[in-house]
Amino acid sequence: MPENKIKVTPAKGRPMLNWVGKKPLDYVKGFPTQLVEVFDPLNTGRIVTTPTYDELKDNWQNLLFHGDNKDVLATLLELGFRGKIDLTYIDPPFKSGADYVRKVELRGLKKLGRIAEDEASILQQTMYFDIWNNDTYLQFMYERLMLLKELLSETGSIYVHLDWHVSHYIKLLMDEIFGEDNFIREIIWRIGWVSGYKSTADNWIRNHETILYYGKNKNKVVFNKMYTPYPPDYERWMGRPKGKGFAIEDVWGVFPQEGVTSLQVVSFSSEYTGFVTQKPEGLLERIIKASSNEGDLILDCFIGSGTTARVAQNLSRRWIGCDINKGAIQLTSERLQGIISEQIKKEETKYPTFSLYKVNDYDLRLLQTEAIELAAQHIGIQRTRTDRFFDGYLGKNIVKIIDFNHPLTLLDLELIQDELKKRPDEDRDITIVCLGKELAVDPWIDEWNKKHPVNKIRIIELKTDKKYGSFLIHKPAEAKISIKRKNSKAIIEIKDFISPTIIERLNIDNKLFKVKIPDSRSIIDCVLIDNNYDGNTFHIIFSDVPEKKNDLVSGKYEVEVPKKKTKVAVKIIDMLGEEVLFIKEI
């Protein structure tokens, strides 16, 4: 697919917010899509290599994209989706300065017996860092909102989920992009109960988030008015009312009968995935029911834990989701496989198939986030969220972590030098953490340290450092799998599975004892099977995704296979998202 320039319609309103580096988005370019997986439980055999709107409109399958959402949105424009999205919901980063993590617990431990201590089985996987300067964040959101407007249909609407950090900025951005006249409501969602640390606040207790609701054209949006049913014993002075109930207002989550639960409810409900920004299904159900109809197309380009796609699937809507984080994509895929499998059993699904595509391959960039966090943890760096340049402290030194996608260069050192010039009172030494370094770096640092008795620079080069670099020796996960043919079936058994990465992470987090895994299946998140693998696209005809965290994968399977020789492929995904692919011809 050629990378042609795609024109973007200018913002509709007048600019009311400026920032350093603000620039219009006049053109974008799409990227080739790489089909990675097809979830096809009905085994239709249909493969859509390039998911254009024309290819899909009469025979729809849902779409999941792995990549930067700006690239994905631009690619959707090139694929013919301009004006085809009926409803967009996004829950973008809030510029809060926090690390967003997913808590991962090994499977089936209540049945198998705990691993020595209660918390020993819990891992934290960093999904992304929400650390921005104001100008970068505003440009990031401006570009994506511009593209989301292009994709909306004339009757379409958009809900943007925010909190106090940025809601006031994004309101001005959306007024500029969509036009002030197309603002519809500011929705207030009560996020929890006032207890514990919240009740100790020395002023008004913060207990809500904000959802901004705009239309492409305010006068044409789809809206199905919603009601909270009257309580069984509710009466007015003229007797029991005959209406549908109380019309729902723009403040949500105050009363239990509304069906929109708080964030706290998610953490101990069956919905819980461990994803820190996960929103309750009831919240998305309200938005999707109100602002779309069956068969409409829903988009979420910050898909996270997959709740938007899951609710859309459950409500017979078509959906498109994307995320830059591989863990989010895997989690979404697993949750969708689960609900679709249940729908098929009940014969309740209109859209049983979805495909996963990569756009402008981001695997390497995604691994860096996790690697940097693991390096900081391994070295013992105390991370800071208040310093926009340095990344933390190691003893009395301030620390700068160089991106792992390039070695330490003279340019990096000059940037550190420029930053120190802005801090004449800074008297601490500097530790630089890098994956590798250019040859010119050592002479530069030697000269610097001779001239600067204060602010001396020390390097931890992870590729060569014997003390700190050991964690970089990546031992891939391994599986022992038996695949045999028995007439028209493949008999598959997972005999063993080992993930050195998970063992290493558990041992780092639990320094007092070495972790032992009682059953190798407890570190397996799901098992996917392709009964006729072509070597390129993994066609999922069977998936074993345990519904509950205390359930284990079966490990033993029988699947139908073609009569002729075929390659059976088994993909195992562990609890941290590492994949093992085993292929055998039978």
Summary of the structure (lengths in Angstrom):
residues: 586
radius of gyration: 26.0
end to end distance: 35.9
largest distance: 90.4
contacts: 1797
relative contact order: 0.13
helix: 28%
strand: 28%
